[in-house]
Amino acid sequence: TSFARDYHMTGTIAATKEGKILAVDVDVLADHGAFNGVAQPTKYPAGFFHIFTGSYDYPNAHCKVTPVYTNKAPGGVAYACSFRITEAAYLIERLVDCLAQDLQMDPAELRLKNLIKPEQFPYTTPTGWEYDSGEYEKTMRVALEMAGYDELRKEQAEKRARGEYMGIGISFFTEGVGAGPRKDMDILGLGMADGIELRIHPTGKAQLRLSVQSQGQGHETTYAQIVAHELGVPPEDIEVIHGDTDNTPFGLGTYGSRSTPVSGAAAAVVSRKIRDKARLIAAAALECSPDDLEWSLGRWSVKGDPERSKSIQDIALLSHGSLELPEGVEGHLDATAVYNPPNLTYPYGCYICVVDVDPGTGQVKVRRFVAVDDCGTRINPMIVEGQVHGGLADGIGMALMELIAFDEDGNCLGGSFMDYLLPTSMECPDWELGETVTPSPHHPIGAKGVGESATVGSPAAVVNAVIDAISPFGVRHADMPLTPANVWRAIQGNPVRVDMAVE
């Protein structure tokens, strides 16, 4: 229905000879196609403005984005596009690799020298955005250890001596997600809160109504787990309802990895409202003061006398019955909440890609891919891993093969999946996933979101690996997608820009 991105980016990075980054200057020409309001600079290019400074500590940054209309198909928000943050992460990570090459410094060492330190959080970027929390160096060292980075460099040197071309690419990214109503988010055109409703029936079973729609991310499982964690109701007793705006609260929707950071936070908040109301009802039933009760998962008990207690299921039944409730407490055990996030959340990660390149054909084989993500508190690790798996495959596709090309008459050459290449299991390695956990300080359960993180960090890691592999031929850069033809041309000293090749 629309293409995700067509950014023509020029970047300049300033640093000391010792490798301390001082400034970044960026100029972008953003093609948004025809008939599309998102070409306005107050909309999706703002995601680029927001995060182009990356994960590094330096004082000065400048960015100019010129969005334009063209006679191409309309631009827009394709799946996992991350509101142009992918482009921003790609630019800064390519610049850092070029800087490492100029300084003759290992790219891992250069990144470690410049990453934002834990004690600097909350960290205000040169453009005024506030990153919430992070332990960047720890995450990167976990990735380097998982990959066996020093051994990989030794293997690379041995292979080059034999005329074999292996590349190691690193990317470190910070992603901004969880769009809400703060005034400084209005530039994104996304400011709005999410509503949620929770009812505990007399049977003790629960019904949760969401304002976000699942597209396969596992909302039904994730939200049931949040309520279960807060109230002690078994997840299998929680019905999650979504997808029907006649029967669900109002919310901004599912995009930008905002479901857990915003609506998931609302699920925790509404559960706590239920828990607080249950405390008052339990106090009436146990004929004690609410202050005399203490909470253990799923139960309010009298302090010092745990035998005198009421489970959340008992309390739900009592709330629908003839129990004389305290003044101001209505019957039934239900609540609504609207969550207004005070800030975005900032998941991040370090990715390391290992490739082999055949200089005779330009063929690239992704041999290994290590991905260490920090998305704050992980509600369901299996769902997080599934999101990362899909995003890494997306990133390989972006870096190596996906392209909407046109002939000289403007006809699209990739009109179907017979002509538009997508990665399959044959092109993807076995993903090697790791994690660190740095909770968001302002989120009720510390979760940050992960839906688009892998698409943000992976393209740069793949391209950095390919350029590293063919750097002995004097190649400094080549534009995505790095198809065999484009890699071969770069090796021959004739790199061809993608836009020149297809338009």
C-alpha positions as CSV (number, residue, x, y, z in Angstrom):
1,T,0.0,0.0,0.0
2,S,3.0,2.3,0.5
3,F,6.7,2.2,0.6
4,A,8.5,2.7,3.9
5,R,11.5,4.9,3.1
6,D,13.5,6.6,0.5
7,Y,16.1,8.7,2.3
8,H,19.1,10.2,0.7
9,M,21.4,11.0,3.6
10,T,24.7,12.9,3.9
11,G,26.4,13.0,7.3
12,T,29.5,14.6,8.8
13,I,31.0,13.5,12.1
14,A,33.6,15.4,14.1
15,A,35.9,13.8,16.6
16,T,39.3,14.1,18.3
17,K,42.3,12.1,17.2
18,E,41.7,10.0,20.3
19,G,38.2,9.0,19.1
20,K,36.0,11.3,21.3
21,I,33.0,12.3,19.2
22,L,32.3,16.0,19.3
23,A,29.5,16.6,16.8
24,V,27.3,15.3,14.0
25,D,25.8,17.2,11.1
26,V,23.2,15.6,8.9
27,D,21.4,16.6,5.7
28,V,18.6,14.5,4.4
29,L,16.4,14.5,1.2
30,A,13.3,12.5,2.1
31,D,11.2,11.2,-0.8
32,H,7.6,10.5,0.5
33,G,6.0,9.8,-2.9
34,A,2.8,11.4,-4.1
35,F,-0.5,12.4,-2.4
36,N,0.9,11.9,1.1
37,G,0.7,14.4,3.9
38,V,3.4,12.6,5.8
39,A,5.9,14.4,3.6
40,Q,5.4,17.4,5.9
41,P,8.4,17.9,8.2
42,T,6.2,18.0,11.3
43,K,5.2,14.3,10.8
44,Y,7.3,11.2,10.2
45,P,10.7,12.8,9.5
46,A,10.5,13.9,13.1
47,G,11.4,10.4,14.2
48,F,14.6,11.0,12.4
49,F,15.2,14.4,14.2
50,H,14.5,12.6,17.4
51,I,17.1,9.9,17.4
52,F,19.7,10.7,14.8
53,T,22.2,11.5,17.5
54,G,22.2,7.8,18.4
55,S,23.5,6.2,21.6
56,Y,26.6,8.4,22.1
57,D,27.6,11.2,24.4
58,Y,28.6,14.4,22.5
59,P,27.5,18.0,22.8
60,N,26.6,19.2,19.3
61,A,24.3,18.0,16.6
62,H,22.5,19.5,13.6
63,C,20.0,18.0,11.3
64,K,18.2,19.2,8.2
65,V,15.5,17.1,6.6
66,T,13.9,18.2,3.3
67,P,10.7,16.1,2.7
68,V,9.4,16.2,-0.9
69,Y,6.6,15.0,-3.0
70,T,7.4,13.0,-6.1
71,N,5.6,11.1,-8.8
72,K,6.3,7.7,-7.2
73,A,3.7,5.6,-5.4
74,P,2.6,7.2,-2.0
75,G,5.0,6.9,0.9
76,G,3.8,6.0,4.3
77,V,4.2,3.7,7.3
78,A,5.0,0.2,6.2
79,Y,5.3,-2.6,8.8
80,A,8.1,-2.3,11.3
81,C,9.3,1.0,9.8
82,S,9.8,2.7,13.2
83,F,8.9,6.2,12.0
84,R,12.2,6.8,10.3
85,I,14.3,5.8,13.3
86,T,15.7,3.0,11.3
87,E,17.2,5.5,8.9
88,A,18.6,7.6,11.7
89,A,20.3,4.6,13.4
90,Y,21.7,3.5,10.0
91,L,23.2,6.9,9.4
92,I,24.9,7.3,12.8
93,E,26.2,3.7,12.8
94,R,27.7,4.0,9.3
95,L,29.3,7.3,10.3
96,V,30.9,5.8,13.4
97,D,32.3,2.9,11.3
98,C,33.7,5.4,8.8
99,L,35.3,7.4,11.7
100,A,36.8,4.2,13.1
101,Q,38.3,3.5,9.6
102,D,39.8,7.0,9.4
103,L,41.2,6.8,13.0
104,Q,42.5,3.2,12.4
105,M,40.6,2.3,15.5
106,D,38.6,-0.9,16.2
107,P,34.9,0.0,15.8
108,A,34.0,-1.7,19.0
109,E,36.6,0.3,20.9
110,L,35.4,3.5,19.4
111,R,31.8,2.8,20.4
112,L,32.7,1.9,24.0
113,K,34.7,5.1,24.3
114,N,31.6,7.2,23.4
115,L,28.5,5.4,24.7
116,I,26.3,7.2,27.2
117,K,27.2,6.1,30.7
118,P,24.7,4.7,33.2
119,E,25.2,7.6,35.6
120,Q,24.3,10.1,32.9
121,F,20.6,8.9,32.7
122,P,18.1,10.4,32.3
123,Y,20.2,11.7,29.4
124,T,19.3,14.8,27.4
125,T,20.4,14.6,23.8
126,P,21.9,17.5,21.9
127,T,18.5,18.0,20.3
128,G,16.6,18.1,23.7
129,W,15.1,14.6,24.0
130,E,15.4,12.7,27.3
131,Y,16.5,9.1,27.2
132,D,15.0,7.4,30.3
133,S,17.6,4.7,31.3
134,G,20.3,2.5,30.0
135,E,23.4,0.5,30.7
136,Y,24.8,0.7,27.2
137,E,28.4,-0.5,27.9
138,K,27.1,-3.6,29.7
139,T,24.9,-4.5,26.8
140,M,27.7,-4.1,24.3
141,R,30.1,-6.1,26.3
142,V,27.5,-8.9,26.6
143,A,27.2,-8.9,22.8
144,L,31.0,-8.9,22.3
145,E,31.4,-11.8,24.6
146,M,28.6,-13.8,23.0
147,A,30.1,-13.3,19.6
148,G,33.6,-14.0,20.7
149,Y,34.7,-10.8,19.1
150,D,38.5,-11.0,19.6
151,E,38.5,-14.5,18.2
152,L,36.4,-13.3,15.2
153,R,39.0,-10.6,14.5
154,K,41.8,-13.2,14.6
155,E,39.8,-15.5,12.2
156,Q,39.2,-12.6,9.9
157,A,43.0,-11.8,9.7
158,E,43.8,-15.5,9.0
159,K,41.2,-15.6,6.2
160,R,42.4,-12.4,4.6
161,A,45.8,-13.9,4.4
162,R,44.3,-16.8,2.4
163,G,42.4,-14.4,0.1
164,E,39.0,-15.0,1.9
165,Y,36.8,-12.0,2.8
166,M,35.0,-12.2,6.1
167,G,33.4,-9.1,7.6
168,I,32.3,-8.2,11.2
169,G,29.7,-5.5,11.6
170,I,28.5,-3.8,14.8
171,S,25.6,-1.5,15.4
172,F,24.4,0.0,18.7
173,F,21.0,1.6,18.6
174,T,18.6,3.5,20.8
175,E,14.9,3.4,19.8
176,G,12.2,5.8,21.0
177,V,8.7,4.3,21.4
178,G,5.5,4.6,23.4
179,A,4.1,7.8,21.8
180,G,1.8,9.7,24.2
181,P,0.4,13.2,24.8
182,R,3.3,15.2,26.0
183,K,3.7,18.5,24.3
184,D,7.2,17.8,23.0
185,M,5.8,14.7,21.3
186,D,3.3,16.8,19.3
187,I,6.0,17.2,16.6
188,L,5.4,13.5,15.9
189,G,1.7,14.0,15.4
190,L,1.1,11.1,17.8
191,G,0.0,12.6,21.1
192,M,-2.9,10.7,22.6
193,A,-3.5,8.5,25.6
194,D,-4.9,4.9,25.7
195,G,-7.9,3.7,27.6
196,I,-8.5,0.3,29.1
197,E,-11.3,-1.5,31.0
198,L,-11.1,-4.4,33.5
199,R,-14.0,-6.3,35.1
200,I,-13.7,-9.1,37.6
201,H,-17.0,-11.1,37.4
202,P,-18.7,-12.8,40.4
203,T,-17.1,-16.1,39.2
204,G,-13.6,-14.6,39.7
205,K,-12.9,-14.6,36.0
206,A,-11.8,-11.4,34.4
207,Q,-12.5,-9.5,31.2
208,L,-10.0,-6.9,29.9
209,R,-10.9,-4.6,27.0
210,L,-8.0,-3.0,25.1
211,S,-7.7,0.0,22.9
212,V,-4.9,-1.6,20.8
213,Q,-5.2,-4.3,18.2
214,S,-3.1,-7.4,18.0
215,Q,-1.4,-8.1,14.6
216,G,0.2,-11.2,15.8
217,Q,2.4,-9.7,18.6
218,G,0.6,-11.8,21.3
219,H,-1.4,-9.1,23.0
220,E,-3.8,-11.7,24.3
221,T,-1.0,-13.4,26.2
222,T,1.0,-10.3,27.3
223,Y,-1.9,-8.4,28.7
224,A,-3.3,-11.4,30.6
225,Q,0.1,-11.8,32.1
226,I,0.2,-8.2,33.3
227,V,-3.2,-8.5,35.0
228,A,-2.2,-11.9,36.5
229,H,1.0,-10.4,37.9
230,E,-0.9,-7.5,39.4
231,L,-4.0,-9.3,40.8
232,G,-3.2,-13.0,41.0
233,V,-6.0,-14.0,38.7
234,P,-4.7,-17.0,36.6
235,P,-4.0,-15.9,33.0
236,E,-6.3,-18.6,31.6
237,D,-9.2,-16.9,33.6
238,I,-8.6,-13.6,31.8
239,E,-10.5,-12.8,28.6
240,V,-8.7,-10.2,26.5
241,I,-11.0,-8.3,24.1
242,H,-9.7,-6.2,21.3
243,G,-10.4,-5.2,17.7
244,D,-14.0,-4.0,17.9
245,T,-14.2,-0.2,18.5
246,D,-17.9,-0.6,19.4
247,N,-16.9,-2.5,22.5
248,T,-13.5,-1.3,23.4
249,P,-12.1,2.0,24.9
250,F,-10.7,4.8,22.8
251,G,-6.9,4.7,22.1
252,L,-4.4,5.7,19.5
253,G,-3.8,2.2,18.2
254,T,-1.0,-0.3,17.5
255,Y,2.1,1.1,15.9
256,G,5.5,2.5,16.9
257,S,6.0,-0.3,19.4
258,R,3.6,1.6,21.7
259,S,1.3,-1.2,22.8
260,T,3.2,-2.3,25.9
261,P,4.7,1.1,26.8
262,V,1.3,2.8,26.7
263,S,-1.6,0.4,26.8
264,G,0.4,-2.2,28.7
265,A,1.0,0.5,31.3
266,A,-2.7,1.2,31.4
267,A,-3.3,-2.5,32.1
268,A,-1.1,-2.3,35.1
269,V,-2.7,0.9,36.3
270,V,-6.3,-0.4,36.0
271,S,-5.3,-3.6,37.8
272,R,-3.9,-1.6,40.7
273,K,-7.2,0.4,40.8
274,I,-9.0,-2.9,41.1
275,R,-6.6,-4.1,43.8
276,D,-7.1,-0.8,45.8
277,K,-10.9,-1.2,45.6
278,A,-10.6,-4.8,46.6
279,R,-8.8,-3.8,49.7
280,L,-11.7,-1.7,50.9
281,I,-14.2,-4.5,50.2
282,A,-12.0,-7.0,52.0
283,A,-11.7,-4.7,55.0
284,A,-15.5,-4.5,55.2
285,A,-15.8,-8.3,54.9
286,L,-13.1,-8.9,57.5
287,E,-14.4,-6.2,59.8
288,C,-11.1,-4.4,60.1
289,S,-9.4,-1.2,58.9
290,P,-8.0,-1.2,55.4
291,D,-4.7,-0.1,57.0
292,D,-4.6,-3.5,58.8
293,L,-4.5,-5.4,55.6
294,E,-1.5,-6.5,53.6
295,W,-1.3,-7.8,50.0
296,S,0.1,-11.0,48.8
297,L,-0.5,-12.0,45.2
298,G,-4.2,-12.6,44.7
299,R,-5.1,-12.1,48.4
300,W,-5.7,-9.4,51.1
301,S,-4.8,-10.7,54.6
302,V,-5.0,-9.2,58.1
303,K,-1.5,-8.3,59.2
304,G,-0.2,-10.9,61.7
305,D,-3.1,-13.2,61.0
306,P,-2.8,-14.6,57.5
307,E,-5.7,-17.0,58.1
308,R,-8.1,-14.1,58.1
309,S,-8.0,-13.2,54.4
310,K,-10.0,-12.9,51.2
311,S,-8.8,-13.9,47.8
312,I,-9.5,-11.6,44.8
313,Q,-12.1,-14.1,43.7
314,D,-13.8,-14.0,47.1
315,I,-13.8,-10.2,46.9
316,A,-15.3,-10.2,43.4
317,L,-18.2,-12.3,44.6
318,L,-18.7,-10.1,47.7
319,S,-18.7,-7.0,45.6
320,H,-21.7,-8.3,43.6
321,G,-23.6,-9.5,46.7
322,S,-25.3,-8.1,49.7
323,L,-22.2,-7.1,51.7
324,E,-22.6,-3.6,53.2
325,L,-19.8,-1.7,51.4
326,P,-18.0,1.3,52.9
327,E,-19.3,4.8,52.1
328,G,-18.2,5.9,48.6
329,V,-17.5,2.4,47.4
330,E,-19.7,1.1,44.6
331,G,-20.6,-2.5,44.0
332,H,-18.9,-4.7,41.4
333,L,-15.2,-5.1,41.0
334,D,-14.4,-3.2,37.9
335,A,-12.4,-0.1,36.8
336,T,-11.3,2.0,33.9
337,A,-8.0,3.8,33.3
338,V,-6.5,6.2,30.8
339,Y,-2.7,6.2,30.7
340,N,-0.9,9.4,29.8
341,P,2.8,8.5,29.4
342,P,5.1,11.1,30.9
343,N,7.8,10.4,28.3
344,L,8.7,8.0,25.5
345,T,10.5,4.8,26.5
346,Y,13.9,4.0,25.0
347,P,14.8,0.4,24.3
348,Y,18.2,-0.2,22.9
349,G,20.6,-2.9,21.8
350,C,23.9,-4.1,20.4
351,Y,24.0,-6.2,17.2
352,I,27.0,-8.0,15.7
353,C,26.8,-9.5,12.2
354,V,29.3,-11.8,10.6
355,V,29.3,-12.3,6.8
356,D,31.4,-13.9,4.1
357,V,31.6,-12.2,0.7
358,D,32.7,-13.8,-2.6
359,P,34.6,-11.0,-4.4
360,G,34.1,-12.8,-7.7
361,T,30.3,-12.7,-7.6
362,G,29.5,-10.2,-4.9
363,Q,27.5,-12.8,-3.1
364,V,27.0,-12.2,0.6
365,K,26.3,-14.9,3.2
366,V,25.2,-13.9,6.7
367,R,27.0,-16.5,8.8
368,R,26.2,-15.3,12.3
369,F,24.0,-12.7,13.9
370,V,24.2,-11.9,17.6
371,A,21.5,-9.6,19.0
372,V,21.4,-8.3,22.5
373,D,18.3,-6.3,23.3
374,D,17.4,-4.3,26.4
375,C,13.7,-3.6,26.3
376,G,13.3,-3.1,30.1
377,T,11.1,-5.6,32.0
378,R,10.3,-8.6,29.8
379,I,6.7,-9.7,30.3
380,N,6.9,-12.8,28.1
381,P,10.4,-13.7,26.9
382,M,9.2,-16.0,24.1
383,I,7.1,-13.2,22.6
384,V,10.0,-10.8,22.8
385,E,12.3,-13.3,21.0
386,G,9.6,-13.8,18.3
387,Q,9.5,-10.1,17.7
388,V,13.3,-9.9,17.5
389,H,13.5,-12.9,15.1
390,G,11.1,-11.2,12.7
391,G,12.8,-7.9,12.9
392,L,16.2,-9.4,12.2
393,A,14.9,-11.1,9.1
394,D,13.4,-7.7,8.0
395,G,16.8,-6.1,8.5
396,I,18.6,-8.7,6.4
397,G,16.0,-8.1,3.7
398,M,16.5,-4.3,3.8
399,A,20.3,-4.5,3.8
400,L,20.7,-7.1,1.1
401,M,17.8,-7.4,-1.3
402,E,14.6,-5.4,-0.8
403,L,14.1,-2.6,-3.4
404,I,11.2,-0.9,-5.1
405,A,12.8,-0.2,-8.5
406,F,11.4,1.7,-11.5
407,D,12.2,1.6,-15.1
408,E,12.8,4.8,-17.2
409,D,9.1,5.1,-17.8
410,G,8.2,4.9,-14.2
411,N,6.9,1.4,-14.2
412,C,7.4,-0.5,-10.9
413,L,9.7,-3.5,-11.5
414,G,8.8,-5.2,-8.2
415,G,5.1,-5.4,-8.5
416,S,4.7,-8.8,-6.9
417,F,6.7,-11.2,-4.7
418,M,7.9,-12.9,-7.8
419,D,10.0,-9.8,-8.5
420,Y,10.4,-8.2,-5.0
421,L,12.9,-10.3,-3.0
422,L,12.2,-11.2,0.6
423,P,14.5,-13.1,2.9
424,T,13.7,-16.7,3.7
425,S,15.2,-19.2,6.1
426,M,17.9,-19.8,3.5
427,E,19.2,-16.3,3.8
428,C,18.9,-16.1,7.6
429,P,21.3,-17.7,10.1
430,D,20.3,-19.2,13.5
431,W,19.8,-16.0,15.5
432,E,21.9,-15.8,18.7
433,L,19.9,-13.7,21.2
434,G,20.9,-12.2,24.5
435,E,19.5,-9.7,26.8
436,T,20.1,-7.1,29.5
437,V,17.3,-5.6,31.6
438,T,17.2,-1.9,32.5
439,P,13.6,-1.0,33.5
440,S,12.1,2.3,32.4
441,P,11.9,4.4,35.6
442,H,8.6,6.0,34.6
443,H,6.7,3.0,33.3
444,P,4.5,1.2,35.9
445,I,6.2,-2.1,35.3
446,G,9.4,-0.9,33.7
447,A,8.7,-2.2,30.2
448,K,10.0,-0.3,27.1
449,G,8.7,-2.1,24.0
450,V,10.6,-4.1,21.4
451,G,8.4,-4.5,18.4
452,E,10.5,-2.6,16.0
453,S,13.9,-2.6,17.7
454,A,15.4,-5.3,15.5
455,T,14.5,-3.5,12.3
456,V,16.2,-0.4,13.7
457,G,19.5,-2.0,14.6
458,S,20.0,-4.8,12.1
459,P,20.4,-3.1,8.7
460,A,23.4,-1.1,9.9
461,A,25.0,-4.2,11.4
462,V,24.7,-6.1,8.1
463,V,26.0,-3.3,5.9
464,N,28.9,-2.6,8.3
465,A,29.8,-6.2,8.1
466,V,29.8,-6.2,4.3
467,I,31.8,-3.0,4.0
468,D,34.3,-4.5,6.6
469,A,34.6,-7.6,4.4
470,I,35.4,-5.7,1.2
471,S,37.4,-2.9,2.8
472,P,40.7,-4.4,1.6
473,F,39.5,-3.4,-1.9
474,G,39.4,0.3,-0.8
475,V,35.6,0.3,-0.4
476,R,34.4,2.8,2.2
477,H,30.7,2.7,1.5
478,A,28.0,1.3,-0.8
479,D,24.3,2.0,-0.6
480,M,21.6,-0.5,0.3
481,P,20.5,-2.9,-0.9
482,L,23.9,-4.7,-1.1
483,T,22.8,-7.1,-3.9
484,P,25.5,-9.2,-5.4
485,A,25.6,-6.8,-8.4
486,N,26.1,-3.7,-6.2
487,V,28.7,-5.4,-4.0
488,W,30.6,-6.6,-7.1
489,R,30.5,-3.0,-8.6
490,A,31.8,-1.6,-5.3
491,I,34.7,-4.1,-5.4
492,Q,35.5,-3.1,-8.9
493,G,35.7,0.5,-7.9
494,N,32.4,1.5,-9.5
495,P,29.9,1.8,-6.7
496,V,26.5,2.7,-8.1
497,R,23.9,4.6,-6.1
498,V,20.6,2.8,-5.8
499,D,18.6,5.8,-7.0
500,M,20.7,6.3,-10.1
501,A,20.5,2.6,-10.9
502,V,16.8,2.3,-10.9
503,E,15.3,5.7,-11.8
